[in-house]
Amino acid sequence: MAASCWLLPAAALTIRPDRDDAEYLELASRYSSSVRLSEAGGEGVLINPRWVLTAAHRAKELQSRKTQTLRVGASEYRISAYHLHPKSDIALILLAKPALGVPPTPIYMGAEELNKAVAIVGHGGGKARAGINTVDTVSELTFVVRVKSGDDRSDLQGAAAPDETGAPAFVEISGEILVAGILSTLQPGEEIYVRASAFSTWIQDTMLEVARQEAEDLMK
């Protein structure tokens, strides 16, 4: 990776040495639903006006620090609850009020991630950057993106930093931007993502159950 990427300021997405950083910054502007969880690190993505999808290990960190708010766009929102998947590295953060001015990005419901181009967005180094990679392998619950070198690199290849786990991988299908995965683990030359499609039922059931409970509480 060191031979093919120039390391940006601490804990930031790495980029190709023959591309301008401004290109990565501009690309990230397409994905305004991506969220920096805290100054200490961690990423997520707004998938519904009140719901942020992230990695479970990142949600646990926020919970342990008793984090009360989350910045989405230009505003701070109170965190109402954390919902962690019991067996996989994926979680939902519930905001007390809908986020305004930031269009949420729905999750990808299909199962055709293999060989698709995905945009990875992170805020390490204090600025949002996005890089383009390709999904190399897919299993039932995860997919893997390999950081390539030479002619195998995408035009704007980027590699996430450890500070950026929880970050979304966006895919574009028929002109619609969707969340394909959440960055869980970094290994030498590889990024492992939890597949959003594999957990779509859990995500939808969790959101529906909360909506049902809130509606019942209003009726009391």
C-alpha positions in Angstrom: 0.0 0.0 0.0 2.8 2.4 0.8 4.1 2.2 -2.7 0.8 3.1 -4.3 -0.7 5.6 -1.9 0.4 8.8 -0.3 -0.5 9.0 3.4 -2.5 12.1 4.3 -2.7 13.6 7.8 -3.0 11.2 10.6 -5.9 8.7 10.4 -7.1 9.9 7.0 -8.1 8.1 3.8 -5.0 7.3 1.7 -5.0 8.4 -1.9 -3.1 7.7 -5.1 0.1 9.7 -5.3 -0.7 10.8 -8.8 -4.1 12.3 -8.0 -4.9 15.6 -6.4 -6.5 15.6 -3.0 -9.1 18.0 -4.2 -10.6 15.2 -6.4 -11.2 13.1 -3.3 -12.7 16.0 -1.4 -15.0 16.8 -4.4 -16.1 13.2 -4.7 -17.1 13.0 -1.0 -19.5 15.9 -1.6 -21.8 13.4 -3.4 -22.2 11.5 -0.2 -23.5 14.0 2.4 -25.2 11.3 4.4 -21.8 10.0 5.7 -21.3 10.9 9.4 -18.2 11.4 11.5 -19.2 9.9 14.9 -16.8 11.8 17.1 -13.5 13.7 17.1 -12.0 10.4 18.5 -12.9 8.6 15.3 -15.5 6.4 13.8 -17.9 6.7 10.9 -21.5 6.1 10.1 -24.2 6.9 7.6 -27.7 8.4 7.8 -30.0 5.8 6.3 -33.3 7.3 7.6 -33.9 10.8 9.0 -33.5 9.4 12.5 -31.2 6.5 12.0 -27.5 6.2 11.6 -26.0 2.9 10.5 -22.4 2.1 11.8 -20.2 -0.7 13.1 -21.2 -2.3 16.4 -17.7 -1.7 17.9 -18.0 2.0 17.1 -21.5 2.2 18.7 -20.1 0.5 21.8 -17.4 3.1 22.1 -19.9 5.9 22.0 -22.1 4.2 24.5 -19.1 3.6 26.9 -18.2 7.3 26.7 -21.9 8.2 27.4 -21.9 10.2 24.2 -25.1 12.3 24.2 -25.1 13.9 20.8 -24.2 13.3 17.2 -23.4 15.8 14.5 -25.2 15.2 11.2 -24.6 17.9 8.6 -24.3 21.2 10.3 -26.4 20.4 13.4 -26.1 18.4 16.6 -28.8 15.8 17.5 -29.4 14.1 20.8 -28.9 10.3 20.7 -32.0 8.5 21.9 -30.8 4.9 21.8 -28.2 2.5 20.5 -29.2 -0.8 18.9 -26.4 -3.3 18.4 -26.7 -6.5 16.5 -26.1 -9.4 18.9 -23.8 -11.4 16.7 -22.4 -9.1 14.0 -20.4 -5.9 13.7 -23.3 -3.6 12.7 -25.4 -1.2 14.7 -28.0 1.5 14.6 -28.0 4.8 16.4 -31.4 6.4 17.0 -31.6 10.2 17.0 -34.2 11.9 19.2 -35.3 14.1 16.2 -35.1 13.7 12.4 -31.9 15.2 10.9 -32.6 18.2 8.8 -30.9 19.3 5.5 -29.2 15.9 5.0 -30.9 13.5 2.6 -30.5 9.9 4.0 -29.2 7.1 1.8 -31.2 3.9 1.7 -29.5 0.5 2.1 -28.8 -1.7 -0.9 -31.3 -4.6 -0.8 -29.7 -6.7 -3.6 -27.1 -9.4 -3.5 -24.9 -8.5 -6.5 -22.0 -6.6 -4.8 -19.3 -8.7 -6.4 -17.1 -6.7 -8.9 -19.1 -3.6 -8.3 -17.4 -0.2 -7.8 -18.0 1.2 -4.3 -17.2 4.6 -2.9 -15.7 4.6 0.6 -16.1 7.8 2.6 -14.2 8.8 5.7 -13.5 12.0 7.7 -10.1 11.3 9.0 -7.8 14.3 9.1 -10.8 16.6 9.6 -12.2 16.5 6.0 -14.5 14.2 4.2 -12.8 12.2 1.4 -14.2 9.5 -0.8 -12.2 6.9 -2.8 -13.4 4.3 -5.4 -12.6 0.6 -5.0 -14.0 -2.6 -6.3 -15.6 -5.5 -4.4 -13.3 -8.5 -4.8 -15.0 -11.2 -2.8 -18.4 -11.7 -1.2 -19.6 -14.1 1.5 -22.9 -14.5 3.2 -22.4 -11.6 5.7 -19.4 -9.6 4.4 -17.6 -8.5 1.3 -13.9 -7.7 0.9 -12.3 -4.8 -1.0 -8.6 -5.2 -1.8 -6.3 -2.2 -2.1 -4.5 -2.6 -5.4 -1.4 -1.3 -7.1 -0.3 -0.3 -10.5 -2.8 -0.6 -13.4 -5.2 -2.5 -11.2 -6.0 0.6 -9.2 -9.2 2.5 -9.9 -8.8 6.1 -11.1 -9.6 7.5 -7.6 -8.6 4.5 -5.4 -8.7 5.2 -1.7 -7.9 3.1 1.3 -9.6 3.7 4.7 -7.6 4.3 7.9 -8.1 2.5 11.2 -9.8 5.7 12.5 -12.5 5.3 9.8 -14.1 2.0 10.7 -17.8 2.2 10.6 -17.6 4.0 7.3 -20.2 3.4 4.6 -19.4 1.9 1.2 -21.8 3.4 -1.3 -22.9 1.7 -4.6 -24.7 3.3 -7.5 -27.5 1.3 -9.1 -29.5 2.7 -12.0 -28.5 6.2 -10.9 -29.5 5.8 -7.3 -26.9 5.9 -4.5 -27.3 3.2 -1.9 -25.4 1.9 1.2 -23.8 -1.4 0.3 -21.8 -2.0 3.4 -20.2 -0.8 6.7 -16.4 -1.0 7.2 -15.8 -3.5 10.0 -12.1 -4.6 9.9 -8.9 -3.6 8.2 -6.2 -6.1 7.4 -3.0 -5.6 5.4 -4.2 -4.7 1.9 -7.8 -5.5 2.6 -11.0 -3.9 4.0 -13.8 -6.1 5.3 -17.3 -4.7 5.2 -20.5 -6.0 6.7 -23.0 -6.4 3.9 -26.0 -4.1 4.5 -28.2 -6.4 2.4 -27.5 -9.3 4.7 -28.9 -7.4 7.6 -31.7 -5.5 5.9 -34.4 -7.5 7.8 -32.8 -6.7 11.1 -32.4 -3.0 10.2 -36.0 -2.7 9.1 -37.4 -4.7 12.0 -35.5 -2.6 14.5 -36.7 0.7 13.0 -40.3 -0.6 12.8 -40.3 -1.8 16.4 -39.1 1.5 17.7 -41.7 3.3 15.6 -44.4 1.0 17.0 -43.2 1.5 20.6 -43.1 5.3 20.2 -46.6 5.3 18.8 -47.9 3.2 21.7 -46.2 5.6 24.2 -48.0 8.6 22.6 -51.3 6.8 23.1 -50.8 6.3 26.9 
